[in-house]
Every structure is written in C-alpha cells, then in structure tokens.
Amino acid sequence: MKAMILAAGRGERMRPLTDHTPKPLLPAGGKPLIEHTICQLVAAGFTDIVINYAHLGQQIADYLGNGQQLGATIQYSPEGEYGLETAGGIINALPLLDTETFLVVNADVATDFPFASLQSRHVDLAHLILVTNPEHHPAGDFSIDSAGYVIDGGTDTSTFSGIGLYSRALFANLPAGKTKLAPLLRQAMTGRRISGQKHTGFWMDIGTPQRLQALDFYYTQRSIDHA
C-alpha cells in the first residue's frame, strides 16, 4: 500500500518560522517534522511514499531527494504556490497513488499511532483515525457510533487526527482544482461509508511555534528517558 504525506500547507500560524522554511522541514528532536513521519511509515512497511508540496515546497524535495537514505521511495506532487486544499491535493496525486487504497498523513502531526495496523484494514470509502480533543480544538470533529462508523456530530465527539485510509472511489469523477476534504467525508458519512477508530496514545497537531517547542521537548525528554 502506498502512503501520501500532505505537505502543501502554508503554515501561516507558524510565521515567521515558515517565511523561509516550509512547515514540514521545521525541526523537532533534531530532525524535520516530515522526516519523523517518513521514518515511522517506513518502519510500518509503507515504503512507497508520495509527498505533495506548494509554498517553498521545492526545499522539501531538495532535502529528501528520492528517499533512499531513509529506506523509502519518494515521488512528489507539486501544486504551485498556493496549493489545492486536502482533497484537491489527493486528486492531483492520484496518478502516483496507483493502489485501490492508500494511507494519507498530515505532515504537521506527531504521533505514536501504530501505522502497521492499517496495512490489512478493510476500507469502504475511508477509515479515519480520531483522537481525544486537544485544548485548542475542544469541540472536536466527528463521533464513532456503536457499529464503528464515523458520524458528523454526536454527543461524544473526537478530533480527526489527520491520519486516514482512503479508497480511490471517494475521489472518483471529481474535477481537478481546489477541493476541501471535509465536505466529501461528511457526504459519505450520511451513507455510513466511513469507518473509524480512536487512538488514545500520543498525538500532537504542530500548528504553532509553541507546540513545535513542546514537541521538541517531548522528543528530547523521550531520548533522555531511553538513554
């Protein structure tokens, strides 16, 4: 199964750090955010990786190259200066994602989620990983019903982690261009076509300089604890 890392975000909340460096290349624990993700994916058996990029994104390709040094085979899906939103980026990359089902991970999340567990997961249109609502997103996004389907709303909402398995069928016949993912998912949820699971381990959305600093401390502390 192939994996795609979404790395086209402009990182406005990270400015001024992202004025000259794309967000996925910001360092934490001694290496860029995206490198942590690639290493996790490779360890979980996802070695064929597609990365999209936009603002300053050529720096990502220059840094990672073909991925060989990390045990991966990396292909790139450039989106110009301003990007195509999440679904638009996936649609643009579909020619490179030549498997019926593929994993998509945001470049700006850090987690201990066991990616290998998704290798044999059955997918209808999508399977989403949800997490406990962080302080900066207390309302959450979706809920998981008693049958394991993701629903919009509900009484016990969780936050979408930015990790999901997707079927090509979710994006079938959609035109190229800017397209948001959330409306596609919500439409599919009405037909009970989206499954999900809750991850209760470590997860962070690295959306601000303060959270980047907190992640750097987490990696540093973990390194000390395992020394």
N, C-alpha and C positions, 0 to 999 in steps of 0.2 A: 504494500500500500504506500502511496506517495503522501507526503506532507507538504503543506504550504504555510509559510510564516508571513503574516501580514505586517509589512514594514514600511508602508507608504504614508503613515500618519505624519503630520507636520510637527506635532509636539508643541503647540502654542503655549500650553501651561508650563512647559519646561524652559521657556525662554528666560534668560539669554543663552542657556546652555545649548539650545538647538539652533541658534542663529548661524552657527558654522559647522555643527556636527549633527548628523541625523540621529534622532532619538534612540534607535536600536544600537548605535555604537557608543552610547554613553556608558561609562564603566561602573561596575559594582563588583566588589570582591575580586578586583584585579583583572577583570576582562569585560568586554562589552556585553550588554544585556542579551543581544541576539546570539552571541557565542555560547552562553549558558544554555539557551534553548536548543541550539543545534546539538550540543553535546548530550543533552537529555534525550533528544529524539533519536540520535544515533545509537545510544545505549539501549533504547527501547526497540530497536530494529527498523526505525524509519530513516533509511539512509538516502533515499531519493527525495530531495527537497527542492521546492520552488519558493522563491522569495520575490514578492513584488516591492517596488520602491517608487518614490516620487521625489519630493523635495530633498536635494543633496544626496539622493539615493545612490549615485554612482560611487560615492565613498564606500557604501556597503559592499558593492561588487568588487571594488578595488581591494578592500580589506579581506574579504572571504575567498575571493577567486572561485575556483571550481569546487571548493570544499574538501579537496583531497586530504589536506593536512588535518582535518577534523574527522576523517573517515566517512565523509558524505560525498554525494554527487549533487551539486547545486546548479540550478538553472534560474534565470532571472526573468521577471515580467515587469518591465518598466512602464510607468503610467504618465510620463510627462511631469510637469512641475507641480500640478495641483491634485493629482490622484483621482480615483474613480469611486470612492467610498468602498465599503467592505464587499457587498455583493458584486458591484461593478468590477472590483479588482479580481474577484474569483472568476467571474465570467471571462474577463480578459485573459486569465491564466489557464482556462480550460484546455486549450490545445496542448499545454505542457502537463496537465493533470490527467494523464491518459489511463486512469483507472476508474472503475464504476463508482467507487467510494474513496474518499480521501480525507485526511485529517487537516484541520486548519487551526493554527495557534496564533494569537496576537503576539507580536514581538515585545510588547511592553508589559507582559505579565511574568511573574516569577512564582514558581510553584514546585511542590514535591509530588504532584499528581503522577500516578503510575501509567505513563503513556502506553506501555506494552500491553496493558489490559484492553486497549482498544483495537488491537490487531485483529481479533476474531469477533468483534462486536457486530451484531446484525443491525443494519440501518434501513429504515424505510426512506424518509426524505432527509432526516437529520437526527443526530443524537448529541445532546448538549450537556456539558458539564457545568453544574451550578455550584456556587459556594455561599457560605454564610455572608450576609450583607455587611460590608465594611462600614466604618464610621462615615465615610464620605458619600455613601450610597445607601442610606438606611431603608429606603422604600423597596429596594430590590427590583427585580425584573419579572420573573416568572415563578410558577409553582410546579411541583410534580404531583400528579394525582395518585390515587392508590393503585392504579394499574401501570404506573411508570411513564405516563405521558406528560409532556410539558404543556402547561396551560397558561394563558395570559391572565394575570391577576391571581385571584385566590386569596386565602386567608393566611397562608404561610409562605410568603414569597422569599426567594433567594436571588442572588445576583449571578448573571451569566458571566462565566469565567473568562470568556474569550477563547475557549477550547471547545471544538466540536468536530464531529464526523459528519460529512455531507455526502449525499448522493448527487450525481450529475443531474438527476431528474428534477431536483429542486430548482435548477437554473435553466431547464430546457426551454428553448424558444424565446428566451429573454434577449432583448437587444443589447448591443454594446453601449457603453457610456456609464455615467454616474448612476449608481443604484444602491440604495441602502438595504442592509440585510434584515433588519428588524421587521419591516412590513411583510417580507416574504415568509419569515418564520411565523409571524402571527397568523397569516392567512393559512399556512399549513397546519397550525395548531388547531384550527377550527375543525379540521377533518381528522384529528388525532393521528397525525402523520409524523409527529416529532416526539421522540423518546428522550429521557434524560436520567441523570444520576447526580447525587450530591457528593461533593468532595469536601471532607471536613478537616483535611490537613492544611499544610502551609500554602498560602496564596496571597499574592500582592499585585495590585494594579499600580504600575510605576508611572503615575500621572503627574507628579510634581517633583521639584528638586528635593523637597523634604522627604518624600517617600523613597527617592533614589538614595538619599543619605541613610535612611533607615534600612534599606536593603543591603547597602554596603556594610553597615554594622552587623546585620544578620549573618552575612557570608563570613565576615571576619570572625565573629564570635563562634560560628559553627566550626571554622577552621581551627580555632584555638581549642574548642571542646574535643576535636578529633585528633589533636596533635599527640 
